[in-house]
């Protein structure tokens, strides 16, 4: 917790009771998957710009809440990271992480037609350069490997254990009268 609120500076965006400022930030997140039909070949996701129309909002995405974050993998707007450890590493060195993206972090079911386009954006150095240039999150050289483990442990502590198994929340009936399936 001390790292989160102190030297790691996570709280600058992940603040409040839901651990989010609900603002939009460009943090050099790798773009994987089919994209949103914009940019080079129609496989980019321009983020907030798609709503505001402002080029200054390109590659900005809303800060997610960290409540129950251990239960919400994959991480990043496109699911680029499969583990908390890797998304924390990305936040420590966004541009380095973007430029050296390990494709093994993108874990999705096999799908022949989509697998062929999953890394089209990341295979275009000029687009990766644009994503890196838009980055607002500076490299934090002060965070060491053991501290990354500590940050992940803190993030895991934000999980409400009652949220791990929600089967007890299934209602016995619903207002529509339709049958409830379990």
C-alpha positions as CSV (number, residue, x, y, z in Angstrom):
1,X,0.0,0.0,0.0
2,X,2.9,2.4,0.8
3,X,4.3,1.8,-2.7
4,X,0.9,2.3,-4.3
5,X,0.3,5.6,-2.5
6,X,3.9,6.7,-2.5
7,X,6.9,6.0,-4.8
8,X,5.0,4.1,-7.5
9,X,2.5,7.0,-7.8
10,X,-0.4,4.7,-8.8
11,X,-2.8,6.9,-6.8
12,X,-2.3,9.8,-9.3
13,X,-4.8,8.0,-11.5
14,X,-6.1,5.2,-9.3
15,X,-7.7,7.2,-6.5
16,X,-10.9,7.4,-4.4
17,X,-13.1,4.6,-3.1
18,X,-13.1,2.8,-6.5
19,X,-9.4,3.4,-7.2
20,X,-10.1,5.4,-10.4
21,X,-10.1,9.1,-11.4
22,X,-12.5,8.1,-14.2
23,X,-10.5,10.3,-16.5
24,X,-8.9,9.3,-19.8
25,X,-5.1,8.8,-20.2
26,X,-2.7,7.6,-22.9
27,X,-0.4,5.1,-21.3
28,X,1.2,3.5,-24.4
29,X,-1.0,0.4,-24.1
30,X,-0.3,-2.2,-26.8
31,X,-3.1,-2.5,-29.4
32,X,-3.9,-6.2,-30.1
33,X,-6.9,-7.9,-31.5
34,X,-9.2,-6.7,-34.3
35,X,-9.3,-3.1,-33.4
36,X,-12.2,-0.6,-33.8
37,X,-12.1,-0.1,-37.6
38,X,-10.0,3.1,-37.6
39,X,-6.4,3.9,-38.4
40,X,-3.9,1.9,-40.5
41,X,-5.9,-0.9,-42.1
42,X,-8.8,-0.3,-39.8
43,X,-7.3,-2.2,-36.9
44,X,-6.5,0.6,-34.5
45,X,-8.5,1.8,-31.6
46,X,-8.3,5.6,-31.2
47,X,-9.8,5.5,-27.7
48,X,-11.5,8.6,-26.4
49,X,-11.1,10.4,-29.8
50,X,-13.8,8.1,-31.1
51,X,-16.2,9.9,-28.8
52,X,-14.9,13.5,-28.7
53,X,-13.5,13.8,-32.2
54,X,-10.4,15.5,-30.8
55,X,-7.1,14.3,-32.0
56,X,-5.6,15.2,-28.6
57,X,-7.8,12.3,-27.2
58,X,-6.2,9.7,-29.4
59,X,-5.1,6.6,-27.6
60,X,-6.6,7.8,-24.3
61,X,-8.7,5.3,-22.4
62,X,-10.6,5.5,-19.1
63,X,-8.8,4.7,-15.9
64,X,-10.4,1.4,-14.8
65,X,-11.4,0.9,-11.2
66,X,-9.1,-1.4,-9.3
67,X,-11.9,-2.9,-7.0
68,X,-11.8,-6.6,-7.5
69,X,-9.1,-6.2,-10.1
70,X,-7.7,-9.6,-9.5
71,X,-10.9,-11.0,-11.0
72,X,-11.0,-8.9,-14.1
73,X,-8.2,-10.2,-16.4
74,X,-7.2,-9.6,-19.1
75,X,-6.0,-6.1,-18.6
76,X,-5.7,-3.0,-20.8
77,X,-8.4,-1.7,-23.2
78,X,-7.7,-4.5,-25.6
79,X,-6.8,-7.3,-23.1
80,X,-3.1,-7.0,-24.0
81,X,-2.0,-8.4,-20.6
82,X,-3.1,-11.6,-19.0
83,X,-1.7,-11.0,-15.5
84,X,-1.6,-8.3,-12.9
85,X,2.2,-8.6,-12.8
86,X,2.6,-7.8,-16.5
87,X,0.1,-4.8,-16.4
88,X,2.0,-3.4,-13.4
89,X,5.3,-3.8,-15.3
90,X,3.7,-1.9,-18.2
91,X,2.8,1.0,-15.9
92,X,6.4,1.1,-14.6
93,X,7.9,1.4,-18.1
94,X,5.0,2.1,-20.6
95,X,7.1,2.9,-23.7
96,X,9.6,0.1,-23.1
97,X,6.7,-2.3,-22.5
98,X,5.0,-1.2,-25.7
99,X,8.0,-1.5,-27.9
100,X,9.0,-4.9,-26.4
101,X,5.5,-6.3,-26.1
102,X,5.6,-10.0,-25.4
103,X,2.8,-11.6,-27.5
104,X,2.5,-14.4,-25.0
105,X,0.7,-11.9,-22.7
106,X,-2.3,-11.8,-25.1
107,X,-4.2,-14.9,-24.2
108,X,-7.4,-15.5,-26.1
109,X,-9.1,-18.6,-27.5
110,X,-7.8,-19.9,-30.9
111,X,-9.8,-18.4,-33.8
112,X,-8.3,-18.8,-37.3
113,X,-9.8,-15.6,-38.8
114,X,-8.9,-13.4,-35.9
115,X,-5.5,-14.8,-35.0
116,X,-4.2,-13.6,-38.3
117,X,-5.0,-10.0,-37.5
118,X,-4.3,-9.9,-33.7
119,X,-0.9,-8.2,-34.1
120,X,-1.4,-6.1,-37.2
121,X,-1.1,-2.8,-35.3
122,X,1.9,-3.9,-33.3
123,X,3.7,-5.0,-36.5
124,X,3.6,-1.4,-37.8
125,X,6.5,0.5,-36.3
126,X,5.1,3.9,-37.4
127,X,1.8,3.2,-35.5
128,X,3.7,1.9,-32.4
129,X,5.7,5.2,-32.6
130,X,2.5,7.2,-32.6
131,X,1.1,5.3,-29.6
132,X,4.4,5.8,-27.7
133,X,4.5,9.5,-28.6
134,X,1.0,10.0,-27.1
135,X,2.1,8.4,-23.8
136,X,1.5,10.5,-20.7
137,X,2.9,8.1,-18.1
138,X,6.6,8.5,-17.4
139,X,8.9,5.6,-16.7
140,X,9.4,5.0,-13.0
141,X,13.0,3.9,-12.6
142,X,12.7,3.8,-8.8
143,X,10.5,0.6,-8.7
144,X,12.4,-2.6,-8.4
145,X,11.3,-6.2,-9.2
146,X,10.5,-7.1,-5.6
147,X,8.3,-4.0,-5.4
148,X,6.4,-5.1,-8.4
149,X,5.5,-8.2,-6.5
150,X,4.4,-6.0,-3.5
151,X,2.2,-3.9,-5.8
152,X,0.6,-7.1,-7.2
153,X,0.0,-8.3,-3.6
154,X,-1.7,-5.0,-2.7
155,X,-3.9,-5.2,-5.9
156,X,-4.9,-8.7,-4.9
157,X,-5.9,-7.4,-1.5
158,X,-8.5,-5.1,-3.2
159,X,-10.5,-8.3,-4.0
160,X,-13.7,-8.8,-2.0
161,X,-13.6,-12.6,-1.3
162,X,-17.4,-12.6,-1.5
163,X,-17.0,-11.7,-5.2
164,X,-14.9,-14.8,-6.0
165,X,-18.0,-17.0,-6.0
166,X,-21.3,-15.2,-6.9
167,X,-23.5,-18.3,-7.1
168,X,-25.1,-17.3,-3.8
169,X,-26.4,-14.1,-5.6
170,X,-28.6,-16.0,-8.0
171,X,-32.2,-15.0,-7.1
172,X,-34.9,-17.6,-6.6
173,X,-37.3,-15.6,-8.8
174,X,-37.3,-12.5,-11.1
175,X,-40.0,-9.8,-11.6
176,X,-40.7,-11.0,-15.1
177,X,-41.7,-14.4,-13.8
178,X,-39.3,-16.1,-16.3
179,X,-37.6,-19.2,-14.9
180,X,-34.2,-18.6,-13.3
181,X,-31.6,-21.0,-14.6
182,X,-28.7,-22.1,-12.4
